[in-house]
Amino acid sequence: VQRMQRQLEEAVVFLELHEEYITKREFSQIPTELRCITLTELLRIAKFIKQKCEAFQWVEARPNGSADGFMVDHNIVTDPKQINLYHFVYNVVAPVTAPAGHEVEDSIVEPLSEWMAAGGVAYQIVRTARDAKRRWRYVRGACKDSTGCFTGSFVEMLCDEERVPDWFVSHWWGEPVLDFVSCLAEHCRVLGACPSEILYWVCAYANNQTRIGDELGDQGPLKSPFYKALQLAGGAV
């Protein structure tokens, strides 16, 4: 729990995130298709991965097996070159964008103990054979009204304004993030664009990962943020 707390605090500073952008309101004010990320911000993510994945013992998003019919623990991933979006979203994006007063993981295990931590309350979860798949859960802070707590996307912690995409990025979540960022860095270089100004729409950072169903909607692909972002973008990469 202490390690996760330290990571979230360091992520806010290192990645230049602004928690107040999502904690000051109860609903998103930026349409999903207008939540873009710059190359400079992506390069910062790559640097964070290189420096922090081993130090904070990031784990696989999925358990590594089962025992007696129950899922068991997650493998630790220490090589920055292996970190993909599944790893980054599970270990960083989901916890750091979790709504105040809400659990990061929907575990039914009762807390073993609780203590106040900077920025919120952290719960240590007892390991049991019945539900051994859970490691920890983290609550970012107490919310006065549990029904009004807002959770946002990663991009909404980077900026508080609409960003029209220059490029729509089509990619695979299993691709290493460092390779992904390197490809876009080369793309930006070839174009002669400014890293701090070029805007990419990347689903993992644009969509609210804790409410992905609400983001995608139920009106079909032509109403989805993917299609809308693709329509707005000057091109796809």
Solvent accessible surface area in square Angstrom, and as a share of the most:
residue,aa,sasa,rsa
1,V,24,0.14
2,Q,122,0.54
3,R,81,0.30
4,M,29,0.13
5,Q,14,0.06
6,R,120,0.44
7,Q,8,0.03
8,L,11,0.06
9,E,75,0.33
10,E,63,0.28
11,A,0,0.00
12,V,31,0.18
13,V,118,0.68
14,F,49,0.20
15,L,2,0.01
16,E,100,0.45
17,L,9,0.04
18,H,67,0.30
19,E,68,0.31
20,E,88,0.39
21,Y,45,0.17
22,I,0,0.00
23,T,70,0.41
24,K,122,0.52
25,R,20,0.07
26,E,117,0.53
27,F,135,0.56
28,S,38,0.24
29,Q,110,0.49
30,I,9,0.05
31,P,54,0.34
32,T,14,0.08
33,E,28,0.13
34,L,22,0.11
35,R,10,0.04
36,C,0,0.00
37,I,1,0.00
38,T,8,0.05
39,L,4,0.02
40,T,44,0.25
41,E,18,0.08
42,L,0,0.00
43,L,80,0.40
44,R,49,0.18
45,I,2,0.01
46,A,9,0.07
47,K,109,0.46
48,F,0,0.00
49,I,0,0.00
50,K,122,0.52
51,Q,91,0.40
52,K,36,0.15
53,C,0,0.00
54,E,112,0.50
55,A,66,0.51
56,F,18,0.08
57,Q,72,0.32
58,W,3,0.01
59,V,6,0.03
60,E,62,0.28
61,A,26,0.20
62,R,159,0.58
63,P,35,0.22
64,N,79,0.40
65,G,30,0.29
66,S,74,0.48
67,A,51,0.39
68,D,141,0.73
69,G,74,0.71
70,F,91,0.38
71,M,86,0.38
72,V,41,0.24
73,D,56,0.29
74,H,17,0.07
75,N,76,0.39
76,I,93,0.47
77,V,7,0.04
78,T,64,0.37
79,D,54,0.28
80,P,34,0.21
81,K,151,0.64
82,Q,107,0.48
83,I,0,0.00
84,N,22,0.12
85,L,6,0.03
86,Y,76,0.29
87,H,9,0.04
88,F,0,0.00
89,V,15,0.09
90,Y,50,0.19
91,N,10,0.05
92,V,0,0.00
93,V,1,0.01
94,A,20,0.16
95,P,2,0.01
96,V,3,0.02
97,T,0,0.00
98,A,1,0.00
99,P,10,0.06
100,A,23,0.18
101,G,35,0.34
102,H,59,0.27
103,E,77,0.35
104,V,37,0.21
105,E,22,0.10
106,D,114,0.59
107,S,11,0.07
108,I,128,0.65
109,V,4,0.02
110,E,131,0.59
111,P,51,0.32
112,L,107,0.53
113,S,50,0.32
114,E,110,0.49
115,W,89,0.31
116,M,146,0.65
117,A,14,0.11
118,A,71,0.55
119,G,66,0.63
120,G,7,0.06
121,V,20,0.11
122,A,0,0.00
123,Y,46,0.18
124,Q,66,0.29
125,I,9,0.05
126,V,53,0.30
127,R,129,0.47
128,T,44,0.25
129,A,87,0.67
130,R,136,0.50
131,D,14,0.07
132,A,24,0.18
133,K,73,0.31
134,R,47,0.17
135,R,30,0.11
136,W,61,0.21
137,R,17,0.06
138,Y,9,0.03
139,V,12,0.07
140,R,18,0.07
141,G,11,0.10
142,A,96,0.75
143,C,45,0.27
144,K,217,0.92
145,D,76,0.40
146,S,75,0.48
147,T,125,0.72
148,G,15,0.14
149,C,9,0.05
150,F,15,0.06
151,T,1,0.00
152,G,0,0.00
153,S,1,0.01
154,F,1,0.00
155,V,1,0.00
156,E,1,0.00
157,M,0,0.00
158,L,18,0.09
159,C,9,0.05
160,D,59,0.31
161,E,104,0.47
162,E,98,0.44
163,R,31,0.11
164,V,85,0.49
165,P,3,0.02
166,D,59,0.30
167,W,59,0.21
168,F,24,0.10
169,V,8,0.04
170,S,82,0.53
171,H,47,0.21
172,W,177,0.62
173,W,52,0.18
174,G,14,0.13
175,E,45,0.20
176,P,38,0.24
177,V,1,0.00
178,L,24,0.12
179,D,73,0.38
180,F,13,0.05
181,V,4,0.02
182,S,68,0.44
183,C,79,0.48
184,L,5,0.03
185,A,32,0.25
186,E,81,0.37
187,H,34,0.15
188,C,3,0.02
189,R,161,0.59
190,V,101,0.58
191,L,87,0.43
192,G,67,0.65
193,A,38,0.29
194,C,56,0.34
195,P,56,0.35
196,S,64,0.41
197,E,121,0.54
198,I,9,0.05
199,L,30,0.15
200,Y,0,0.00
201,W,1,0.00
202,V,1,0.01
203,C,20,0.12
204,A,0,0.00
205,Y,0,0.00
206,A,0,0.00
207,N,3,0.01
208,N,11,0.05
209,Q,38,0.17
210,T,59,0.34
211,R,94,0.34
212,I,70,0.36
213,G,51,0.49
214,D,115,0.59
215,E,31,0.14
216,L,71,0.36
217,G,48,0.46
218,D,135,0.70
219,Q,137,0.61
220,G,38,0.36
221,P,105,0.66
222,L,118,0.59
223,K,119,0.51
224,S,13,0.08
225,P,6,0.04
226,F,72,0.30
227,Y,79,0.30
228,K,84,0.36
229,A,0,0.00
230,L,78,0.39
231,Q,120,0.54
232,L,83,0.41
233,A,16,0.12
234,G,76,0.73
235,G,21,0.20
236,A,61,0.48
237,V,62,0.36
